[in-house]
C-alpha cells in the first residue's frame, strides 16, 4: 500500500499470499509454464496479455522481489538481473546504441568504470567521465549531441563521497536525458534517488539487499517519469520489429523503459536472476531496514575511532562532522551513510597491506556490505584494472583501505582494528 512506511514495505510488499497459500514467498524453481491454448502463448509473445513465458524473461518468485524493490525505491516497475554489473549494463544499453554517448561520474565502482571505458566502447558507446564535485557548467562541457544518459553513484565506491543528486538531475533535465543512479551502498532505506530527480535507479542486490553474501544479483528500477517521446529515443517510440511492431511508449506508457529492458534485453542477453537467488534476496530485504540502522550505528563508532588514531592518515565517512560531504549527507542521507568507510594508514601501501593481514575479526574478501565485517585494498583488487592516473581520478590512493563495518559488537570491531594497527 502507498501509505505503508518503508519498514513495513520491506516485509509486506511484493508477495501477497491468498487464502490458504504459503505465508513465505515460494521458490518457483521452474524454467517453463503451461498454457491452455496456443492462442494464449501467441498473445504472451505479442505482449498483449500479462504472464510468464520463460524464466529467462520473468518468473513468479523473481517478480515478487522486483515488485518489492520497485515499491521501496518509489518506482513504477523493476527488473532483477543476474548481477549488479548486468543491471548497469542493461540500464545503459536499453537506451544507447552504436555511436551514442554517456556522461558518467568518475568516482564509481571499478568494475563499472571498466564496463564503461572498455566493454561499452567495443559496442560503440563512448563514455566521458567527470568530477561529480565540479560545477554544473564544467560538467555540461562533457555533453554531446549524441549523449543519451548520465550515470553516478549515491555513495561512491570506494571513495565514499556523496553525490549531489539534485545537481545531476538538473543537468540531465537540461539536456533531455535520464539520470541513472546506482544506489547500492545507500539502499532505499537511507536514500531514494527518485525523490531527488533520478529517472532510473540500479542496485547490486548482492550487497546490503542480500546482506549475507549468499546471492549475486542486480536490479533496475524505473521512476516512470522520463519523457521518452522527446525525440532522442526512437527505439522507445518507434515500432519494434521483434514484437510485430509494438511501440513501447504507446503500449506501456510510464512503464515503457522497464518493459523494453525486460522483453528486449533480458530476452536477448539472458542475464536473469535465478528463482533461488530471488528467494534469498527477499529474505535479506525483509530485515534491510533493521540491518542498515545497525550498520550505520557501528560505522560511526569505527570512523570516530579511526579519526582519533595517530596511525591513520585520513578517514572518509560522510557522517563525521569534519568530512567534506557532511552537509551533502545531511541532505540526502539523514538516516545514515551506510557501513562502508575508506581510510588511509600512515606508512603507505606496504603499511596498509600489513594492517589488513593482521586483522582477525575483519575478513579480507572481495565483497562489501555484508553482515560480517570485511576489508579490502581496492588498488589491488576491485580497481586493479585501472591505471595510476585512473585510480587518482576515481579518488583512490594506492594506500586506501575500504572497510565494511558489519553487525558485530562495535567494540569488538574496534579492538580488532587497534591490535592490527599495532
C-alpha positions as CSV (number, residue, x, y, z in Angstrom):
1,X,0.0,0.0,0.0
2,X,1.2,3.5,-0.8
3,X,0.5,4.6,2.8
4,X,2.8,2.0,4.3
5,X,6.1,3.2,5.6
6,X,9.3,1.8,4.2
7,X,10.0,-0.6,7.1
8,X,6.6,-2.2,6.6
9,X,7.1,-2.4,2.8
10,X,10.3,-4.4,3.4
11,X,8.2,-7.1,4.9
12,X,4.8,-6.8,3.3
13,X,5.3,-5.7,-0.3
14,X,6.0,-8.0,-3.3
15,X,4.4,-11.2,-2.3
16,X,0.6,-11.3,-1.5
17,X,-0.5,-14.8,-0.3
18,X,-4.1,-15.7,-0.8
19,X,-6.4,-17.7,1.4
20,X,-4.6,-21.0,2.4
21,X,-1.4,-20.2,0.4
22,X,2.1,-20.2,1.8
23,X,2.9,-17.3,4.1
24,X,6.6,-17.2,2.9
25,X,7.4,-16.4,-0.8
26,X,7.7,-19.8,-2.6
27,X,10.5,-20.7,-4.9
28,X,9.1,-21.3,-8.3
29,X,12.1,-23.4,-9.5
30,X,10.8,-23.9,-13.0
31,X,12.0,-22.8,-16.4
32,X,8.7,-23.2,-18.1
33,X,5.0,-22.6,-17.8
34,X,1.9,-24.5,-19.0
35,X,-0.8,-22.9,-21.1
36,X,-4.3,-24.0,-22.1
37,X,-4.1,-22.8,-25.7
38,X,-1.7,-21.9,-28.5
39,X,-3.6,-18.6,-28.8
40,X,-2.7,-17.6,-25.3
41,X,1.0,-18.3,-25.9
42,X,0.9,-16.2,-29.0
43,X,-0.7,-13.3,-27.1
44,X,2.1,-13.6,-24.5
45,X,4.8,-13.3,-27.2
46,X,3.0,-10.4,-28.8
47,X,3.0,-8.7,-25.3
48,X,-0.8,-8.4,-25.5
49,X,-1.5,-10.2,-22.1
50,X,0.5,-10.3,-18.9
51,X,2.1,-13.6,-17.7
52,X,5.3,-15.6,-17.7
53,X,6.7,-17.0,-21.0
54,X,10.0,-18.3,-19.8
55,X,12.1,-17.8,-16.7
56,X,14.8,-16.1,-18.6
57,X,12.3,-13.2,-19.1
58,X,10.2,-13.5,-15.9
59,X,9.5,-15.8,-13.0
60,X,6.9,-15.6,-10.2
61,X,9.5,-15.6,-7.4
62,X,11.6,-13.0,-9.1
63,X,8.6,-10.9,-10.0
64,X,7.7,-10.6,-6.3
65,X,11.1,-9.4,-5.5
66,X,11.0,-6.9,-8.4
67,X,7.7,-5.5,-7.1
68,X,9.1,-5.1,-3.6
69,X,12.3,-3.3,-4.8
70,X,10.2,-1.0,-7.0
71,X,8.0,-0.2,-4.0
72,X,11.0,0.5,-1.8
73,X,12.5,2.9,-4.4
74,X,9.2,4.5,-5.3
75,X,9.3,3.4,-9.0
76,X,6.7,2.0,-11.3
77,X,8.5,-1.2,-12.0
78,X,11.7,-3.1,-11.6
79,X,13.8,-5.7,-13.4
80,X,16.0,-8.1,-11.5
81,X,19.3,-9.2,-13.1
82,X,22.0,-11.8,-12.5
83,X,24.3,-9.2,-11.0
84,X,24.8,-5.5,-10.4
85,X,27.1,-5.4,-13.4
86,X,24.2,-6.7,-15.5
87,X,21.9,-4.1,-14.1
88,X,24.3,-1.3,-15.0
89,X,24.8,-2.6,-18.5
90,X,21.2,-3.1,-19.3
91,X,20.2,0.2,-17.8
92,X,22.5,2.0,-20.2
93,X,22.2,-0.3,-23.3
94,X,18.4,-0.2,-23.1
95,X,18.6,3.4,-24.4
96,X,22.0,3.5,-26.1
97,X,23.4,2.1,-29.3
98,X,26.5,2.3,-31.5
99,X,27.5,5.9,-31.8
100,X,25.8,7.1,-28.7
101,X,27.5,8.8,-25.7
102,X,27.1,8.7,-21.9
103,X,28.3,11.1,-19.2
104,X,29.4,9.4,-16.0
105,X,30.8,10.3,-12.7
106,X,34.4,9.3,-12.5
107,X,34.1,8.2,-8.9
108,X,32.3,4.9,-9.4
109,X,33.0,1.2,-8.7
110,X,36.0,-0.1,-10.6
111,X,34.0,-2.8,-12.4
112,X,31.5,-0.3,-13.7
113,X,34.4,2.0,-14.7
114,X,35.9,-0.8,-16.8
115,X,32.5,-1.7,-18.2
116,X,32.0,1.8,-19.4
117,X,35.5,2.6,-20.5
118,X,36.4,-0.7,-22.2
119,X,33.4,-3.0,-22.9
120,X,30.8,-0.4,-23.9
121,X,33.4,1.2,-26.1
122,X,33.7,-2.1,-28.0
123,X,30.0,-1.8,-28.6
124,X,30.3,1.7,-30.0
125,X,29.1,3.5,-26.9
126,X,31.5,6.1,-25.6
127,X,31.6,7.3,-22.0
128,X,33.1,10.6,-20.7
129,X,34.0,10.7,-17.0
130,X,33.5,13.8,-15.0
131,X,34.3,15.0,-11.5
132,X,31.0,14.8,-9.7
133,X,32.0,17.7,-7.4
134,X,32.6,20.0,-10.4
135,X,30.3,22.9,-11.2
136,X,27.3,22.4,-13.4
137,X,28.9,24.5,-16.1
138,X,32.0,22.3,-16.0
139,X,30.0,19.1,-16.2
140,X,28.0,20.5,-19.1
141,X,31.1,20.6,-21.2
142,X,31.1,16.8,-21.3
143,X,27.8,16.6,-23.1
144,X,27.5,16.0,-26.9
145,X,24.6,15.9,-29.3
146,X,24.6,12.1,-29.0
147,X,24.6,12.0,-25.2
148,X,21.8,9.6,-24.1
149,X,22.3,9.2,-20.3
150,X,24.0,10.4,-17.2
151,X,25.3,7.8,-14.6
152,X,26.5,8.3,-11.0
153,X,26.6,6.6,-7.6
154,X,24.7,7.9,-4.5
155,X,27.7,6.9,-2.3
156,X,30.7,6.3,-4.4
157,X,32.6,3.0,-4.1
158,X,35.2,3.1,-2.6
159,X,35.7,6.9,-2.3
160,X,32.7,7.2,0.0
161,X,31.8,10.6,-1.4
162,X,28.1,11.7,-1.6
163,X,26.5,12.7,-4.9
164,X,24.6,15.9,-5.3
165,X,21.7,14.2,-6.9
166,X,19.6,17.3,-7.5
167,X,22.5,18.9,-9.3
168,X,22.9,16.0,-11.6
169,X,19.2,15.8,-12.1
170,X,19.1,19.5,-13.2
171,X,21.9,18.9,-15.7
172,X,20.2,15.7,-17.0
173,X,16.9,17.5,-17.4
174,X,18.6,20.4,-19.2
175,X,20.0,18.0,-21.8
176,X,16.8,15.9,-22.1
177,X,18.5,12.7,-20.9
178,X,17.7,10.4,-18.0
179,X,19.8,10.3,-14.8
180,X,20.7,6.8,-13.8
181,X,21.8,6.5,-10.1
182,X,23.5,3.4,-8.5
183,X,22.0,3.3,-5.1
184,X,23.7,0.2,-3.9
185,X,25.5,1.5,-0.8
186,X,22.7,3.7,0.4
187,X,19.8,1.4,-0.3
188,X,16.3,2.9,-0.3
189,X,16.4,2.8,3.5
190,X,18.9,5.6,3.6
191,X,18.2,7.4,0.3
192,X,15.6,7.3,-2.5
193,X,17.2,9.0,-5.5
194,X,13.9,9.2,-7.4
195,X,12.6,11.7,-4.9
196,X,15.5,13.9,-5.8
197,X,15.1,13.7,-9.6
198,X,16.7,10.4,-10.7
199,X,14.9,8.7,-13.5
200,X,16.4,5.2,-13.2
201,X,17.9,3.5,-10.1
202,X,20.2,0.5,-10.2
203,X,21.4,-1.8,-7.5
204,X,23.8,-4.6,-6.9
205,X,21.4,-6.6,-4.7
206,X,24.5,-8.7,-3.8
207,X,25.4,-6.1,-1.2
208,X,23.1,-4.8,1.5
209,X,19.8,-6.0,0.0
210,X,21.0,-9.6,0.3
211,X,23.2,-8.7,3.2
212,X,24.6,-12.2,3.9
213,X,26.9,-12.9,1.0
214,X,24.7,-15.7,-0.4
215,X,23.3,-14.4,-3.6
216,X,24.6,-12.4,-6.6
217,X,22.1,-10.2,-8.2
218,X,21.1,-6.8,-9.5
219,X,18.1,-4.6,-10.1
220,X,16.9,-1.8,-12.3
221,X,14.1,0.5,-11.1
222,X,12.1,2.8,-13.4
223,X,10.8,6.0,-12.0
224,X,8.3,6.1,-14.8
225,X,8.6,9.9,-15.1
226,X,11.0,10.5,-18.0
227,X,9.7,11.8,-21.4
228,X,10.9,9.2,-23.9
229,X,9.0,11.0,-26.6
230,X,11.4,14.0,-26.6
231,X,12.9,12.9,-30.0
232,X,16.1,11.4,-28.7
233,X,14.9,7.8,-28.2
234,X,13.4,6.4,-31.3
235,X,13.7,2.8,-30.1
236,X,11.3,3.7,-27.3
237,X,8.7,5.3,-29.6
238,X,9.0,3.5,-33.0
239,X,7.7,0.0,-33.8
240,X,9.9,-2.9,-32.6
241,X,10.0,-5.4,-35.4
242,X,10.9,-8.2,-33.0
243,X,7.5,-7.9,-31.4
244,X,5.4,-7.3,-34.5
245,X,5.7,-3.6,-34.4
246,X,4.9,-2.8,-30.8
247,X,5.8,0.8,-29.8
248,X,6.8,0.7,-26.1
249,X,5.7,4.3,-25.2
250,X,2.3,3.7,-26.8
251,X,1.7,0.2,-25.4
252,X,3.2,0.6,-21.9
253,X,3.1,4.3,-21.1
254,X,5.0,5.1,-17.9
255,X,6.4,1.5,-17.9
256,X,7.9,1.7,-21.4
257,X,11.5,1.8,-20.3
258,X,11.4,-1.1,-17.8
259,X,9.2,-3.2,-20.2
260,X,11.7,-2.8,-23.1
261,X,14.6,-3.7,-20.8
262,X,12.8,-7.0,-19.9
263,X,11.3,-8.1,-23.2
264,X,14.2,-7.0,-25.4
265,X,17.5,-7.0,-23.5
266,X,16.7,-9.7,-20.9
267,X,15.2,-11.8,-23.7
268,X,18.2,-11.5,-25.9
269,X,21.1,-11.4,-23.4
270,X,19.6,-13.7,-20.8
271,X,21.3,-12.3,-17.7
272,X,18.3,-13.1,-15.4
273,X,18.2,-13.6,-11.6
274,X,17.6,-17.2,-10.6
275,X,14.5,-18.0,-8.5
276,X,16.7,-19.3,-5.7
277,X,18.7,-16.1,-5.6
278,X,15.5,-14.1,-5.7
279,X,14.2,-16.0,-2.7
280,X,17.3,-15.4,-0.7
281,X,17.4,-11.7,-1.7
282,X,13.8,-11.4,-0.4
283,X,14.8,-12.8,3.0
284,X,17.5,-10.1,3.1
285,X,15.1,-7.4,2.1
286,X,12.8,-8.3,5.0
287,X,15.4,-7.2,7.5
288,X,17.1,-4.5,5.4
289,X,15.7,-1.6,7.5
290,X,16.9,-3.1,10.8
291,X,20.4,-4.0,9.4
292,X,21.0,-0.6,7.8
293,X,20.4,1.1,11.1
294,X,22.9,-1.1,12.9
295,X,25.5,-0.8,10.1
296,X,25.3,3.0,10.3
297,X,25.5,3.0,14.1
298,X,28.6,0.7,14.1
299,X,30.3,2.6,11.3
300,X,30.0,5.9,13.1
301,X,31.8,4.5,16.1
302,X,34.5,2.9,14.0
303,X,35.0,6.0,11.9
304,X,35.4,8.1,15.1
305,X,38.0,5.7,16.4
306,X,40.0,5.8,13.2
307,X,39.8,9.5,13.1
308,X,41.3,9.7,16.6
309,X,44.2,7.4,15.8
310,X,47.6,8.9,15.3
311,X,48.4,6.0,12.9
312,X,45.6,6.9,10.5
313,X,46.3,9.5,7.8
314,X,42.7,10.2,6.8
315,X,39.2,8.9,7.1
316,X,36.3,9.2,4.6
317,X,32.9,8.8,6.1
318,X,30.3,11.5,5.5
319,X,28.6,11.1,8.9
320,X,31.6,12.7,10.5
321,X,31.1,16.4,11.1
322,X,34.6,17.2,9.7
323,X,34.0,15.2,6.5
324,X,33.9,17.1,3.2
325,X,30.5,15.6,2.4
326,X,28.9,16.0,5.8
327,X,26.4,18.7,4.6
328,X,25.6,16.7,1.5
329,X,25.0,13.6,3.6
330,X,22.6,15.6,5.9
331,X,20.5,16.4,2.8
332,X,20.5,13.1,1.0
333,X,21.3,10.6,3.8
334,X,19.8,11.9,7.0
335,X,19.3,8.4,8.4
336,X,23.0,7.4,8.0
337,X,25.8,6.8,5.5
338,X,25.9,3.0,5.3
339,X,28.5,0.8,6.9
340,X,31.4,1.4,4.5
341,X,34.4,3.5,5.4
342,X,37.5,4.4,3.5
343,X,40.7,5.3,5.2
344,X,44.5,5.6,4.7
345,X,47.2,4.5,7.1
346,X,50.4,6.3,7.6
347,X,53.3,4.4,6.0
348,X,51.9,4.0,2.5
349,X,50.8,0.9,0.6
350,X,53.0,-1.6,2.4
351,X,51.7,-0.5,5.8
352,X,48.1,-0.7,4.6
353,X,48.7,-4.3,3.5
354,X,50.4,-5.2,6.7
355,X,47.5,-3.8,8.7
356,X,45.0,-5.9,6.7
357,X,47.0,-9.1,7.1
358,X,47.0,-8.6,10.9
359,X,43.2,-8.3,11.2
360,X,41.5,-11.3,13.0
361,X,37.8,-10.4,13.1
362,X,37.6,-8.5,9.8
363,X,38.0,-10.8,6.8
364,X,39.8,-9.9,3.6
365,X,37.2,-10.6,1.0
366,X,36.3,-9.4,-2.5
367,X,32.9,-8.2,-1.2
368,X,31.4,-5.4,0.7
369,X,28.1,-4.5,2.6
370,X,27.9,-7.8,4.4
371,X,26.5,-8.7,7.9
372,X,30.1,-9.6,8.7
373,X,32.9,-7.0,8.8
374,X,35.1,-7.1,5.7
375,X,38.1,-5.3,4.4
376,X,39.7,-4.8,1.0
377,X,42.5,-3.0,-0.7
378,X,40.8,-1.5,-3.8
379,X,44.0,-0.8,-5.7
380,X,45.0,-4.5,-5.5
381,X,41.6,-5.9,-6.2
382,X,38.3,-4.3,-7.4
383,X,40.1,-1.4,-9.1
384,X,43.3,-3.3,-10.1
385,X,42.5,-2.9,-13.8
386,X,42.8,0.9,-13.5
387,X,46.0,2.8,-14.2
388,X,47.5,5.0,-11.5
389,X,46.0,8.1,-13.1
390,X,42.6,6.5,-13.4
391,X,42.9,5.5,-9.7
392,X,43.6,9.1,-8.7
393,X,40.7,10.3,-10.9
394,X,38.4,7.9,-9.0
395,X,39.7,9.2,-5.7
396,X,41.6,6.0,-4.9
397,X,45.1,6.3,-3.4
398,X,47.4,3.3,-3.5
399,X,47.2,3.0,0.3
400,X,43.4,3.4,0.5
401,X,41.6,0.7,2.6
402,X,37.8,0.0,2.2
403,X,36.4,-1.2,5.5
404,X,32.9,-2.6,5.5
405,X,31.6,-2.5,9.1
406,X,29.4,-5.4,10.0
407,X,26.8,-6.2,12.6
408,X,29.1,-7.5,15.3
409,X,29.6,-5.6,18.5
410,X,31.3,-2.3,17.6
411,X,33.8,-2.6,20.5
412,X,35.0,-6.0,19.1
413,X,35.5,-4.4,15.7
414,X,37.4,-1.5,17.2
415,X,39.6,-3.8,19.3
416,X,40.5,-5.8,16.1
417,X,41.5,-2.6,14.3
418,X,43.5,-1.5,17.3
419,X,45.6,-4.7,17.5
420,X,46.1,-4.7,13.7
421,X,47.4,-1.1,13.8
422,X,50.0,-2.4,16.3
